[in-house]
Amino acid sequence: MTQDKDAPLRDDIRLLGRLLGDTVRDQQGAAVFDLIERIRQNSVRFRRDDDIAARRELEDMLDALSREQTIQVVRAFSYFSHLANIAEDQHHIRRSRAHLIAGSAPREGSLAHALQRAFDSGSASAASLQAFLETALVSPVLTAHPTEVQRKSILNCETVLARLLDERDRMQLTPEEAEANLEALRRAVLTLWQTRMLRSARLSVIDEVNNGLSYFETTFLRELPRLYASLEDHLASASRAGATAPVELPAFLQVGSWIGGDRDGNPYVTAEVLERALAMQAEVALDYYLRELHILGSQLSLAIGLVSASDALLALAARSPDQSPHRSDEPYRRAISGIYARLAATYRALLGHAPARHAVAEAEPYPDVEALSEDLDVLHRSLVCNGSAALARGRLRHLRRAVKVFGFHLAPIDLRQNSDVHERVVAELLEVARPGTGYRARDEAGRCELLLEELATARPLASPHVKYSDETESELAIFHAARRAHLRYGTAAIRQCIISKADDVSDLLELAVLLKEAGLLRPVDKALDVNLVPLFETIGDLENAARVMDRLFSLPGYRELLAGARNDTQEVMLGYSDSNKDGGFMTSGWALYKAEGELVEVFARHGVRLRLFHGRGGSVGRGGGPSYQAILAQPEGAVQGQIRLTEQGEVIGAKYGNPEVGRRNLEVLVAATLETSLRPAGAGPTPQSFLDAMQALSDEAFTAYRGLVYETPGFEQYFWESTVISEIAGLNIGSRPASRKKGTRIEDLRAIPWVFSWAQCRLMLPGWFGFGSAVKRFLAARPDDGMALLQRMYREWSFFATLLSNMDMVLSKSDLAIASRYAGLVKDVELRETIFNRIRSEWQDTVDALLAITGQQELLDGNPLLKRSIRNRFPYLDPLNHVQVELLRRHRDQGDDERIRLGIQISINGIAAGLRNSG
């Protein structure tokens, strides 16, 4: 009899749903519970049948809801979305553990699988892998933006629920223990129900920093060291087969952050905010180290006479201020007490106050994190050399790794600003220093000439005796704060300066001039303390990226800086979101792929190592989708052991809110990077017929997308009336405005709320529109062999397969019946029918084309896991959409009502949670 592997998932969902239902009945009454159940049943009928009677009955029910009833209905279905996510995450953990316990072959995306493929192909040995990792870098980078809808209080409740479900899985509970666990689950669900889902005030940048830090506390600080240990053990096991045993690996896997340093369009990120963010990060890191040292001291109660100790360890113990006679024969404890005292002094020196648990006595602070690391290494070496290697592999091993990865800074904060701001600041500095310069009136060649002249001298441009504009003062203050951060926390605290909207060489040189003002670039020493990273975002910028970098590398002065200060490595960031909003899903994906290939060629010609930073969002419309497949689909030579990518919005919680799920996602990034970088050459170039077909598809998709979004009269009005964009702009869910400028122009709207709005109304338009038209026209031009060619591309070209897989996912989460209700919010009937019918027709053409190319009978036939997930959760998600439509109608007809607005905001939260990757 075949085991139903998903039965435990359904059991968990039913259990949590029942507990939520009991809570609603107890707290709000049986009438509210019965009302919620009737809405759910009618919503299921609507989804199943999509008939007029079901639609009318559901609409009548929702019309009759009072404001208070509406709030309770929205809260109930929103919380169910959150509970379903917890159950689903627990099921992934359950299945992964079952796979490991069964001793099955390594799963795709695991470290074991990646290493096995590398060893089996003959492309790597344990020694060569270790050497490869010496220069590797894998870095997910957390960002905050206007679709991050979770409160930390909600995350804390969900963490408790996840732990209790996990307890039921891992332990054989006695009846008494099982009842206690169930009672704890009831309390946790009740706490969740009674916890305010939304923030009462708009989020500040510091609030965003604090939210981001919660993932370090729950996941990264603990799971990253464990992942390193696993990889080292895998390599050690392979080494015993014949190679030299590997030493400890370098800190190639690191988590970065934009939170507190991303100034592009966010006036609230100032020098003071940056310094506060850095201090908050340092406090989290140092608190963790101090806690671990305290526990380690209680564990390493090794006595001289029973164990030996190295001379270095004995010297470390002798320098300790711990002179207790009770520990006189316990050198390891005394050494740890001394390390604790020095670290506590470091805490006080960096943060201005003492840690919660005081040291035994005063001590000198550490001058840098390397000194702390060396003291921990003394402990490690003494244990290993004196028969206690097993003790060295425990808590001490993870602490040593954490210190080497997180330092005193916890995570590097990237600085980002728009090139237009840099241009204005540099122009003002030049004009004040040399009146009549007219920097902004010069052409590109003239600008570069002037900027290179400035970069050739150590003389600063800014004068302390001049009052500059607020913008210029603010920008200079940021760079001076970055310099102070380097001196305080180490140069790892800030490593990247990113230039948004970069479209030429002068954009990078302007940033270089500003860095020189703060001493982050020192011409005399050929020193550059941070990476200058251009961000190419629009379709036009992506097409021009390789030419810009070619011209930049042709400048001898810049090339010298790269060679001397940046180890001949240049980072380039590619923007998925804006390119998608600019040209649509198909054209954006193709423009990014081509840009990467062209950059690989240019960098190779100049002898510079390329590191790509992928500005991906959570949704497919912003470059989202499974990270493993996305990395494997990169053009040959585009990874080279180094990759950075953004983690954004609710995806951060989905990926890293649960420690085990977080560990798995980090492992996937490393595994994919290893596989892509080490895969043997010889597959040959992509067939020209594939490239030509993709270009033809892209051209047609671009025409269709631009024709709808930018060239259809009234489309802007349709978008603003048929989606929640207006309400998103007013939500307390982020510190950054939804639009770059005042007004409703789509060109000025940020890509994030653009995509998020289409997800809320279940159209997901940025993730698929244009593909159906493109395939239709392609087949019309090639009726004999067109479909066969597209099917071959899907089978043989990972880029095209990943593109279609992501489209498959996003189409499966769309719902035209529900979307039609949002279309009903558009007041102009003719406009509504014209545009929605056009969207409906394109959606059907896209689904038909996708199924024909992939050979599927239904969407997601090739991804049964996601298909089951949608089947489990959408009957509970759909009611939120229906209620949201009714709330939007009331809000727009009746004016501002606090309770209605609250209901809309809660529904936005619940729908985002249910879709999981919509931002």
Helices and strands as residue ranges (DSSP letters): H 7-28, H 30-49, H 52-63, H 67-101, H 111-121, H 126-134, E 137-143, H 152-170, H 175-193, H 205-215, I 216-220, H 221-239, E 256-257, H 271-299, H 311-318, G 325-327, H 331-351, H 369-385, H 389-392, H 395-406, E 415-418, H 419-433, G 439-441, H 444-455, H 470-489, G 491-493, E 496-500, H 505-517, E 521-522, G 523-525, E 527-528, E 531-536, H 539-553, H 556-565, E 569-575, H 576-583, H 585-606, E 609-615, G 620-622, H 627-632, E 642-648, H 650-656, H 659-678, H 688-709, H 715-722, H 725-729, G 746-748, H 751-760, G 765-767, H 771-781, H 786-796, H 798-813, H 816-823, H 829-854, H 864-894, H 898-915
